Amino acid sequence: SLVDQQRQHIGLRRLRLERRQDEFGESFQFNINGISIFARGANYVPEDVYLTRPDRQATERLIRAAVSANFNCLRVWGGGIYPSDDFYDLCDRYGLIVWQDLMFACGVYDVNNSRFYENIAEEVRDNLQRIRHHTCLGLVCGNNEMEWGFLEWSIPQTEEMRVEYLKQYEVLFPALMAEVCPYVDYWPASPSSGGNFDDPNAENRGDVHYWQVWHGNKPFTEFRRHYFRFLSEFGFESFPALKTVKTFTTEEDRNIFSPVMEDHQRCEGGNGKILSYLAQYFRYPKDFDALLYVSQLSQAEAMRYAIEHLRRHRGRCMGATYWQFNDNWPVASWSSIDYFGRWKALQYVVKRAYDHVLISCEEEETAASIHLSNEHNHAIAGMLVWQLLTLSGEIIAQDQRRVEVAALSSARVFALDFSKELAGAHRRERYLSFSYFDEREQVARRGTAVFVPYKHLRLQNPVLKAALSKGNGVYEIAVTAAAFAKFVMLDLTHADVIFSDNYFDLDAGETRLLTVLQEEIDLQTLQSQLVLRSLFDSY
């Protein structure tokens, strides 16, 4: 008679970690059914400080947000917990690769203790048996930052600790992988160059955690000095939205250096660091709400610099998983989605930066190069247009070109020199606008570049306007600007929705059509609560 049974979904694919010697060092990339992909994602942390509170519906909201923002990968960070079965089922269903850290992080473990050794062996075996059938499982990693930490942190570098580390991550865990799921690739640590304490955060092989932007106080442009093979951890903090801050503050607490605001900060000295970076790029905000808004712009810009740079160098650079995707309580942190599921500016910006087709610009002084990156497995073709404009919309120079970019590649389309057009004060009064219209998808991608810090732009009042209408299953919002509008944000005073796009730029006279699903909100609420702002309105 039947004693027990299980029913599980499986999927058939070949998913491997590909490491090959090349002209730059050694590649590090996921290969699916013979196609090497650029991994686009973030680090997933526990969804709540109360571990039993999230249910399948809450987890699905996060997974759907990842897919909506063009993710194809999530790294499960080794300092948290092993996610629920629902998490892996949903990643299977929505097509996300899971980089699974084993739950060992930022410390040392006494594996010479036989009982502890047996305990962790059973823990790992049990979880591998639980998740090994999932289509999403792309990589199992031994730990977070412990190989690197052993060499770079203040951990006593004794021979006993070195041997214990190797015994745990390079002997025991590989043996368990071979026993339980030999078809899944194993990586000893993150970051690592392959193990045995061999330069574990090397740029030209393995994966890298890069924190010089943020912890090291380097400018955003520092990302462009590096060509990481796979950047598995990098991040930048911001404050959550005012609606979130109001859930843990009173009016008197709404100063970023108040005890309550500092208690709701994930990084020691983080509020001051946010303000320090803000001062490099933006004018001082006019009030507390504006400060929260601009902090999110700063975060989004930092991550945009990194991701666009890596994608411009596809082939050499093959992955970006920023820190971090979600929060487990309402707090100032590195997340792109806050505890209540509200999208920060970063989530909208990575939606564009992780798009299959990305148009981007690398500006320096008065020069600019425009690139088109294609993550489709087919070639793309269309028209790329650029204009050098005044902030009021006057065209100073322009050009256009029909372009074709091969599948799974990136190409520089224009190399521009505006040394004459941007001489003197013109750098504060002019900017570059560019767009690509894809012939196959009939979709336009847009971007802008400025040649001075945003705080030095002579922005004019864009007089933003929005017109709402009802479409097929969606509400349509047409947003217009009378002058160049930087970082246009739409929000609702009380309710929450996800817009099809947000925190975008508008040229003078341009109209941008956005949508909101009708199932999310009624038209009357949308009309009565909709607010618009841009960078001009922050000071």
Secondary structure, DSSP 8 states (H G I E B T S, - for coil): --------------EEEE--EETTEE--EEEETTEEE-EEEEEE--S-SSTTS--HHHHHHHHHHHHHTT--EEEE-TTS----HHHHHHHHHHT-EEEEE-S-BSS---TTSHHHHHHHHHHHHHHHHHHTT-TTEEEEES-BSHHHHHHHSS----HHHHHHHHHIIIIIHHHHHHHH-TTS-EES-BSBSSSTTS-TT-TTSSBEE--TTTTT---GGGGGG---S-EEE-B--B---HHHHTTT--GGG-STTSHHHHHTBSSTTHHHHHHHHHHHHS---SSHHHHHHHHHHHHHHHHHHHHHHHHHTBTTB-EEEEB-S--SSS-BBS-SB-TT--B-HHHHHHHHHTSSEEEEEEEETTEEEEEEEE-SSS-EEEEEEEEEEETT--EEEEEEEEEEE-TTEEEEEEEEE-TTTT-GGGGGTEEEEEEEEETTTTEEEEEEE-SS-GGG--------EEEEEE-SSEEEEEEE-SS-EEEEEEEESS-----SS-SEEE-TT-EEEEEEEGGG--HHHHHHHEEEE-GGGG-
